[in-house]
Structures are given as structure tokens and as C-alpha cells.
Amino acid sequence: MEQHVCPIIGIGFGPANLSLAVRLEELGCLADAHFIERSDRFQWQDEQLLPGTDIQNNPFRDLVMPRNQDSPHTFVKYLASRGALTDYLHLNAKFPLRREYADYLAWVADSFADSVDYGHGAAQLTLVDDQDEGELFSVETEDGRRHLGRSVIVGTGRSPRVPHPFPASMGDTVFHSSRYLSSISALAQKDVRAVVVGASQSAIEIVLDLLQRPNVRHVTSVHRSIGFRLKDTSPYSRQVFLPEFVDYFHPLPTAAKRRLRAELRSINYAACDQDVIDRLVGIQREYELIGSDRLRLAPFTEVTGIETSSDGSHRLAVQDINHLTHDTIDADVVILATGFRDFGIGPGDEPYHPLLEDVAHRLPLDDEGVPSVGRDYAIDLKAPEGARPLKIYLNGLCEASHGMGDAGALAMLSARASDIAASLLASDLRERAMR
């Protein structure tokens, strides 16, 4: 039986591809798209929905409002549908709680349930030849299903960054922050000593959460910097989350992009909000007053090795990065709040998303050997002359090429969805004209 060819296949259905679905619906072409999602339901940051955490993003910059204030899928419409608009305004909160925003996203996702296959993670992306269509994308899921499409949008999120020396030790008691809540909850019946590696917002939130757990008897926070530094929240600096900055950033030479990203790093990386810093400092002072050693901060420190004993505990070899002195830290649990991998050639980077491995030979490369991504977030695959052009869109994976607004930032969802949808429609019109 002939297999249906879908014009657009979306891999992953988190906020990025959800926002794209909203835009495609507005344009009347949602029927041309189908999404596959590994999780058995819509979820956003389930592993990091910690009590009291917020989204650090103006809620008006949601899936759609910057583009279409009349959309039924805005955060304001969500609040109104719940009869919660007055209560929310009464809070006088700068940002919504993360849990509430996750519910908003799930509320919107409910409207697109017919366009998504949940519980079907993509295992392989390849190219196949079709007698009528020519070359097509084939997406095979972990349960053996196959989807054929003319365009693919990868919206899976970036790969977790697992630095040396941890890759060989990952498991139930050494894990990335993207697995935090389920992993730490599984250890609730054990008294544990925890080490948190990293100095980001997620790192300090995890430290605070661990200190609220009665089974955690000691927490050590390890980071290469002086401590938890304040995030740069100046309106001028945060222009990196505007579409205009993408227009400025994307045409720059690779070396200039790398330099500019380093200069602007404190806007989004290894830096925290004032409220969580104040909370941790207050707890630290309280412990000092009562003589408790439950919390230890280890600044200017990097982990150089890890050994696991027969009882499952871990001994971390650490080094002061300035004095080069050595020490050890014993732990039962190690949490890596070490962020996510970018496309690039630097330490911890990856040249492309792992899902692109089987089409890597067709990826056009820039001067550093990293795939070239257009302003429309598309990789135009190399193809024989006269063949139908193929595009892979990267929805939320392009910080190296498009700037910090593409680093999982909610603020760019609406604008990026508009850019991708416009490119998809333009490609479809060109293809129809060629037939």
C-alpha cells in the first residue's frame, strides 16, 4: 500500500514546534503538518518544575501575542478561560510561576492533539527515493513506524552537556539537571549527600530545592567561578532576545559571533536572578548562625575525576583552578547543572544534532566545518543538479548561528515560528510552480 507523504514533519512537540503549529493554523495549512513527540503527553520542563520557580520571561511574549493579539492561544486568553485573570493581576508578579506557564502551554497543546503522535520518539532521519515524489525525508520512530515528508522541522531541544569526567558514570545517581525531579524523587527514601555542578539559574534552584528535602543531609555546590553571579537583566543587554538582534547577528563572520556570544554570556549563562541569590545567601547565613555544615560552596573548583565505590557512593577528585591544589568530595548523588550543547567545534560542542547523523554527508558546512543554517533556520541540503531542494529546519537549536534568543528562550517563539512558516510556504509555492 502506498504510504502517505506529509508536506511537513515536525520532530518534537515542545514550545518551539507548538508555536509553529499555532502559526500554521493561522495560515490555514496546519493539515499539511504532522508532529511526533517522544513523551506520552505534552510536557515542558517537567523535571524542573520546582516550587516557587518562575519563567524569567514576560508572559506577553508567549507563543503568539507579539504577532497576533487576537489569537485564542495567548497567555491572557488562557488565564481568562480559567477565570484566573484577576487573581493573576492581583499577584503583582513580574513573571509567571513556571508551573502555571507549563499549564498554559499544555492548554494550547490540547487544541493541536490531532496533529501530534505522542509516545513516538524519532530514532532515525534518512533520505529515500520515491518514484513519484523524488527524494523525501524518512523519519523512523523507536517503535518502527515510518513517516515520509518533504520538509522536516527538528524541534527536540538541544543535547545535554555532560562534561568530563562524567559521561561514563551517568546513571541513577549521576544525572543531568534535565532528569532532576524524577531522579531525586526516586532517592527519597535514602539519606544522601548531594553535589551540584554548575553556577547557572538551574544550579541554584536545584541547590535550594535539595535544601528543602529532609533526606538530603549535605549539599556541595561546585563551580569554576567565584560563586552565583547576578544575571545581566538590563533592557539594553536583553535586546539579544529580539528579532532585530537575530537580523544583526546572523550575517556576522563565525569568529565575530563567537566573540560576541562570549561578551554577552552573563545575560543567560552561569548567572542567576537576584531573588534566588538572596534566598541562598539567607540560608547560608542561617546555617552559619546555628553552626550547621549542611551547605558548602566550592568556588573556583572543577571536577577532574570520579570514582564509584561498591556501595554506590562517589568520590570526586577536584582541583582549584587558580592554585591548582587538589581535594576530594564524597557524594551519594551528583547533579550536573551544566547546560546544553551548541553546534560548534569548541569543548562540549557538537557539530550537529545527533538526529542528523544519517544525512551528515549532505549538510553544507561553514568555514569551521559546522552546518550552515540560513536566516530562515533552514539547512539547505546539498543535492544533485535538477533535484528537488530539501530543507531541514532547526526550531530552537540555533544559538551559534542566530544568537542567544535561540537558546531555549520563550521570547523568540512567536517570531521564529513566523520565519519558519514563511519559508515553508515559500518553498511549497516554488515546488508547485516547478511541477
Secondary structure as GFF3:
##gff-version 3
##sequence-region A 1 435
A	DSSP	beta_strand	5	11	.	.	.	ID=ss1
A	DSSP	alpha_helix	15	26	.	.	.	ID=ss2
A	DSSP	three_ten_helix	30	32	.	.	.	ID=ss3
A	DSSP	beta_strand	33	37	.	.	.	ID=ss4
A	DSSP	three_ten_helix	46	48	.	.	.	ID=ss5
A	DSSP	alpha_helix	75	81	.	.	.	ID=ss6
A	DSSP	alpha_helix	85	91	.	.	.	ID=ss7
A	DSSP	alpha_helix	98	110	.	.	.	ID=ss8
A	DSSP	three_ten_helix	113	115	.	.	.	ID=ss9
A	DSSP	beta_strand	116	118	.	.	.	ID=ss10
A	DSSP	beta_strand	122	130	.	.	.	ID=ss11
A	DSSP	beta_strand	134	141	.	.	.	ID=ss12
A	DSSP	beta_strand	146	154	.	.	.	ID=ss13
A	DSSP	three_ten_helix	167	169	.	.	.	ID=ss14
A	DSSP	beta_strand	174	176	.	.	.	ID=ss15
A	DSSP	three_ten_helix	177	179	.	.	.	ID=ss16
A	DSSP	alpha_helix	180	185	.	.	.	ID=ss17
A	DSSP	beta_strand	192	197	.	.	.	ID=ss18
A	DSSP	alpha_helix	201	211	.	.	.	ID=ss19
A	DSSP	beta_strand	216	222	.	.	.	ID=ss20
A	DSSP	three_ten_helix	237	241	.	.	.	ID=ss21
A	DSSP	alpha_helix	243	249	.	.	.	ID=ss22
A	DSSP	alpha_helix	254	263	.	.	.	ID=ss23
A	DSSP	three_ten_helix	265	267	.	.	.	ID=ss24
A	DSSP	alpha_helix	274	290	.	.	.	ID=ss25
A	DSSP	beta_strand	295	298	.	.	.	ID=ss26
A	DSSP	beta_strand	301	308	.	.	.	ID=ss27
A	DSSP	beta_strand	314	320	.	.	.	ID=ss28
A	DSSP	beta_strand	326	331	.	.	.	ID=ss29
A	DSSP	beta_strand	333	336	.	.	.	ID=ss30
A	DSSP	three_ten_helix	354	362	.	.	.	ID=ss31
A	DSSP	beta_strand	378	380	.	.	.	ID=ss32
A	DSSP	beta_strand	391	394	.	.	.	ID=ss33
A	DSSP	alpha_helix	399	402	.	.	.	ID=ss34
A	DSSP	three_ten_helix	404	406	.	.	.	ID=ss35
A	DSSP	three_ten_helix	410	412	.	.	.	ID=ss36
A	DSSP	alpha_helix	413	434	.	.	.	ID=ss37
###
